[in-house]
Amino acid sequence: MIGWGLNVMPYSDLSYSPLSTANLMTARLPNLRNLPLATLKTFEAAARHQSHSKAAAELSLTDSAVSHQIRRLEEALGCELFIKSGRGVVLSDAGRMFAKTVSSAMQDILGAALRLADADQVQGRLDIACPPMFANTWLAKNLYEFCQDHPAIECHIRLVENQRVHDLSDVDVGISFGPGGWADRWSALLAHVNITPVCSPLLFERIGGTFTKPADLRYTTLLHQDDGSEWRRWLYEAGAPEVDQQARHLYCSDLGMAIDLAVHGAGAALVSDTLSVGDMKRGILVKPFAFSIDAFGGWHVVCSPSSISRSASRLFLRWLLASFGRDAALDTLP
């Protein structure tokens, strides 16, 4: 892992004469497509080490070569990246901003290179366990991307009851809803869950109007994947508890079934954004109300100590966590 320290510290024992801002502005290239890209690696190293000498040692260059490359980059950009400070130099405001961007870009490039290297070498079977509600909604609509990137990995999906996922010892990766923190398992949060009503535009056609207030839900069927307690809680907190007695009800043993029923206009279901975002982007589901309630848990990815060491497992974890914007959780891997 590359560290990206950007604290402003004076450089010492360097021979460096930064150009004036006025001269640099006149030296700006008319087309930044001519930016000397080779100098970016040198600049990143100098900014990260806060030392031209250390950057030179890392890159097997001389100090003067480092200074020359940074001067070329400054001339191309038309601004000073380093300014004098005592006997050394420090990053300028522009230099600090540019260093952050360059460091991030180089980290992305490194990550992509590692993924390509892994994809070319890693192969074999990968067993993934999750409840049907996650498999039939999020995983079924996104797993193709992972399979395309890693054709040598053979994915096997096992549908199990949610409460059993973290107890299985013969799978590589599990995905489960709950509080996290399971004993003898590494886990990371993918998404905290809040739930809100969703329905299809087809439903509005059938009832001849839209829902403008929670009380309007009395005109439709409430779709449940539990005993009805979640809908009762949402209606109570939304200020329309009487709807529970006024509306029709349909009970399912699986949330995926409730979502499918909602998609076909059979009623309204309580769903999280995690499981309904794809359908909402396509316009086949809509959220008539912004109000949501906490589901008291979240979606987690779970691994046993033995499976987490497998290259295929770690590739899948890297892809899954990135899909949920949880890349930082990779740093907690043993």
N, C-alpha and C positions, 0 to 999 in steps of 0.2 A: 504493500500500500504506500502510495506517495503522500508525504505530508506537505501541507501547503501553508507554511508559516508566513504571514505577511506583516509582522510587527515591524514598525519603522525603526531601524537601528543604523547608526553611522557606519559606513564602510571605512576600513583603515588600510594603509599601505597600498593605496591605489593611485595610479596616475590617470586622472580623468578630467577632461575639460568639457562640461556640458555646453551645448550651444545656447545662445540666447533665444528667447521665445520668438522675437521678431525674425531672426535669421531662419529659425526652423519653420515658421509659417510660410516664408517665401520659398522654402525648399520642399514644400508639400508636393507629392506627386499628383499629376492631374488625374490619374486613374489608380485607385488603391488595389486593383487587381494585380498591380506590379509590386505589392507588398512583399518584402523579402522574408518568406515564410520560414526559411532556415534559421533566422535570427530569433524566432519566437521561443524555440527550445532553450536558447541561451538566455533570453530575457527571463523565462520562467524559472530557470535554475538560479539566476542571480537574485531574483526577487524572493524565491523560497529560502535560499541560504542567507540572504542579506549580506552577501559577500561575493565580489567578483572572483576572488582567489579560490573560494570553495567551488564556485560554479565552474571555473576553469579546470580545477582538479577533477570534478565529476565528469566533465565533458572531454577531458584530455586535450584541453586547449591552453594557450598561454593567457596571462592576464590581459596583455595588450590585444589579443584576438577577441576576447570577451568585450573589452571596451569598444573595439572597432565595430563589432556586430551590433551592440546596443546603440552606438552612434548612428549606424545605418538605419536602424529601426526608428529612431527618433526623427531622422530626416524624412523617412517615408511617411510617418504619421503626422509630422508637423507640430509636435509638442515634446516637451521635455519629460522623460520618464524618471530621471534621477536629477537631483539638485545637490549642490555642495553643502556639506555640513561639517564644519571644522576641517579635519584632515581627510575626511572621507566624503561619502555621498549618501543620501537617503532617497527613498522613493518620493516622487512628487505626488500631488493629489491625482493627477492624470495617471501616473505610474501605478498607484495603488488600485485605482479602478481597473486599469488595463491588466494588471497582474491577476486580479480576481477572475476576470473573464478568461484570460489565457489559461490559468490554472484549471478552471472548470472545464474548459474545452479539451485540454490535454488529458484530464482525468476521464472524460467521456470517450476519447479516442482509445485510451488504454483499456477501458472497460470493454469497448467493442472488440478490440484486438484479442482480449482474453476470451471473450465469448466465442469468437471465431475459432480460436485455437482449441477451446474445449469442445466446440461442436464438431470439429474435425476428428477428435480423438475419442470422445466419450461415446459409448454404445452400450446396449444391453437393455434389460427390462427395468421398468420403473413402476412400482405399485402405489397407487394413490387412492386413499379412502376418504370419503366425504358423504354427508347425508344427501338424499335425493334433492332436497330443496336448493342446495348449492350446486349440485351437479347439473340439474336440469335448467338452471337459470344462468348463473355466471360462467361456470366451467365449460358447459357445452357450447357457449358462444365465443369463448376466448382461447380454448386449448389448441385450436388449429394453428395459432401463431407459434406456440412453442414447438409443436410437431413439425412445422415447416422449417424452423430454425435448427432443429436437432433431429434429422430424419433417422439417425442410427439408434435413437432411444425409442424403445417400444413401450408405450404407456398402457397400463392396465388400470381401469377405473373400477373401484369396488364401492357399491352403494351400501351404506350401513346406517343404523340408527345413530343420531347425533351423539348421544351419550356414550356410545361404544368406540368412537373414533380414536380417542387418546389411549384406550386400553389395548388396542391391537398391536401385536408384536411382529406380525409378518407382513407389514406394509412399510414402504419407504417414507411416505409423506402423508399426513392426515390434515384435513381441513375441518374445523369444528366450530360451532357457535357455543360461547360460554364465557366465563370470567377469565380464562387463561390461568397460567401458573400451575399446570398439572405436575405432579410429583414424577421425578425421573424422566422428564421429557423437556426438550428445548421447545419453546413456543414463541411466537411473535404475533402481535396484533396486526391484522390486515385492515380492518375497518370497524369502528364502533357503530352500533346499530341504533338508529331511531326509525320508527315506523310511522307511516302516514297513509291515508286512503289513496288508492289508485283505481281507475276504471278506464274503460274503453270509450272513445267517442261514439261507438255503436250504441252504448247504453243511453246516451243523451238522445239519440234518435228514437229509441224505443219508448222512453218516458216523455218525450216531447219537450225537453228543456234541459238546463244544466243545474248543477248544485251551486247555489249562491251562499248557503249557510249550512252548518252541520245538520240542522233539523230537517233539511231536504232529503237526507239519507233515508228517511222513513218510506220514501217512494220506491226503494230498490231492495235488492237482496244483499245482505251482508255475508261475505264469504269468509269462513273461518278455517284455520289450520290447527286450532286448539279447542278448548271447551267454550269459547266465546268470551273469555275473561279479558283478552287484549282489546277487543272491540268495546266491551263495557267500560274499560278504563279510558280508552280514547274518547268515547262519547261523554263520559263524566267530566273529563278535563277540558273538553271542548264546549261544555255547557249545554249538552243536549242528551242527558241520560235517558230521557223518555223514548228516544228512538229505538233503544234495545227492545222495548215491548211493542213498538209500532211496525218495525221492519220485518221482512221475511229473513230466514236464516238458512244457510247451506254449509254443512260441515265436511271438511276434507282431512284426511290423515297426513297430507303432504302439502306444503306451501306451494310447491311447483304446480300442483293441480289447481289450487286456488287462483294462482296467477293466470294460468291458462283459461280458467273460467272467466276471469275478469277481462282478458284479452278478447274473448268472444262475446262480450257484452252481457254476461250472466249476472253481473253485480259488481260490488266494490270490495276490494281486498285491502288489508293492512300489510304494507310491504316497505322494506328499506330501499334506499336509493341503490345500495350495492347490488341487489338482486333485480331491480326493475329499470336500471339506467339504460340498458340497451333498448328495451321496449319503448321507453319514453323518448329516446333519441329518434326512434323511427316513427313516433307519433301514434303508435298503436295503444299506448297507455298514456293517461294524463293524470296530474295531481290536481283535483279540484280545490284542495285546501293546503295551505302551507304549514298548518299546525301539525306537529309530530310529537310523539311520546318516546321516552327512553325505553328500549327493550331490555335494559339491564344486562348487557353483555355485548360481545362483538365477535366477528369472525377471526379465528386464529389459525395459523399454520403450525402444525405439531410434528416433531421428529423425535425418534428414539436416539440414544447415544450411538448405537451401532449403525443406523441408517444414515445419520447425518454426515458421516465420514465418506460416503459414496459420492463420486464425482457427479453421477446422474442426479442424485438428490440435491446436491448443492447448485447444479445448473437450474433445476426446476425452482428451487427456492429463490435464486437470483431473479429469474423471470417473474415469478409470482409476486414477490415483494415489490419489484419495480412496477408491476401492473397496478398496484395499489398505492404507489408513491411512498413506499416504506423501505427504500433502499438502505437507510441508516441502520435498520435492524440486522443487516448482514454483519455489522461490526460486533454483534453479540454472539455470533456463531462460535462454538468451541474450536 
